[in-house]
Amino acid sequence: MYELLFWNYEEGIYLNHHLVYEDIAEQKIIAGLENLPVDVIMNRLNTVFSNWEKVDDNSWKNSTGKGAFHVKTTPQSIQIDCYGTEGKTMDLLVDTMAEFKCALYDPQVPVRYDEMNE
């Protein structure tokens, strides 16, 4: 499994990314993070991955190739767990989240790819 995490900081707020990641994993509400339009984001993922098999409300499987992913949400975050997913698919997930100004935090590295780090 490969995790992709997304959240937005409130203006002027910049926290320790790994601590934010740990709090998200525990489903905590975090002071300093914006609420996300979770329903809109999930609808957008449905559109972008409409040619994938919908396993359940939060899971997709590539029926014509490799990979699957599952989305976990809080009011402030989107976590996408990728299983055997190709890099181009993960790039599409990152690009889709960028439409909502959500920067990627990659806990495997660990690095957050945002304007403060580029």
LORO-610598 format. One record per residue (C-alpha): x, y, z; residue in one letter. Coordinates in steps of 0.05 Angstrom, whole numbers, padded with zeros to 5 digits, always signed. Layout:
N
XYZA
...
This chain:
118
+00000+00000+00000M
+00022+00071-00015Y
-00010+00129+00022E
-00025+00197-00007L
-00051+00251+00041L
-00081+00319+00027F
-00101+00378+00070W
-00100+00453+00069N
-00072+00499+00122Y
-00110+00560+00143E
-00078+00624+00119E
-00015+00641+00159G
-00013+00572+00192I
+00043+00522+00180Y
+00048+00461+00225L
+00093+00401+00231N
+00070+00357+00173H
+00085+00291+00206H
+00047+00309+00269L
-00012+00330+00225V
-00007+00263+00190Y
-00009+00226+00257E
-00070+00266+00280D
-00105+00252+00214I
-00091+00178+00222A
-00127+00183+00289E
-00186+00220+00257Q
-00173+00282+00300K
-00197+00352+00283I
-00135+00395+00278I
-00133+00469+00295A
-00101+00506+00236G
-00130+00462+00180L
-00185+00484+00134E
-00248+00443+00125N
-00250+00412+00055L
-00309+00405+00008P
-00306+00329+00018V
-00370+00313-00020D
-00348+00355-00080V
-00280+00322-00079I
-00311+00252-00077M
-00357+00271-00135N
-00297+00295-00174R
-00260+00230-00161L
-00322+00192-00186N
-00320+00233-00250T
-00245+00226-00261V
-00246+00151-00248F
-00314+00137-00280S
-00282+00082-00324N
-00258+00045-00261W
-00300-00006-00224E
-00332+00024-00162K
-00322-00028-00108V
-00359+00012-00054D
-00372+00086-00038D
-00298+00099-00025N
-00261+00047-00066S
-00243+00040-00139W
-00211-00018-00178K
-00180-00013-00247N
-00218-00066-00285S
-00173-00059-00347T
-00105-00055-00314G
-00066-00051-00250K
-00086-00020-00185G
-00140-00001-00136A
-00149+00055-00086F
-00190+00070-00024H
-00207+00140+00001V
-00213+00157+00075K
-00238+00226+00094T
-00244+00272+00152T
-00275+00342+00148P
-00204+00368+00139Q
-00167+00314+00100S
-00168+00264+00044I
-00125+00201+00050Q
-00118+00156-00011I
-00090+00087+00000D
-00063+00059-00065C
-00056-00016-00078Y
-00012-00036-00137G
-00030+00031-00169T
+00014+00055-00226E
+00051+00121-00220G
+00010+00154-00274K
-00053+00138-00235T
-00024+00167-00171M
-00004+00229-00211D
-00077+00235-00234L
-00100+00230-00162L
-00050+00285-00142V
-00072+00329-00201D
-00145+00320-00182T
-00131+00341-00111M
-00091+00401-00137A
-00156+00426-00168E
-00178+00438-00095F
-00111+00470-00077K
-00093+00410-00034C
-00019+00395-00032A
+00006+00324-00027L
+00039+00298+00037Y
+00076+00234+00022D
+00087+00199+00089P
+00134+00147+00058Q
+00186+00200+00044V
+00162+00241+00088P
+00153+00305+00048V
+00095+00354+00036R
+00096+00381-00035Y
+00072+00453-00028D
+00096+00523-00042E
+00137+00524+00023M
+00177+00463-00001N
+00184+00471-00076E
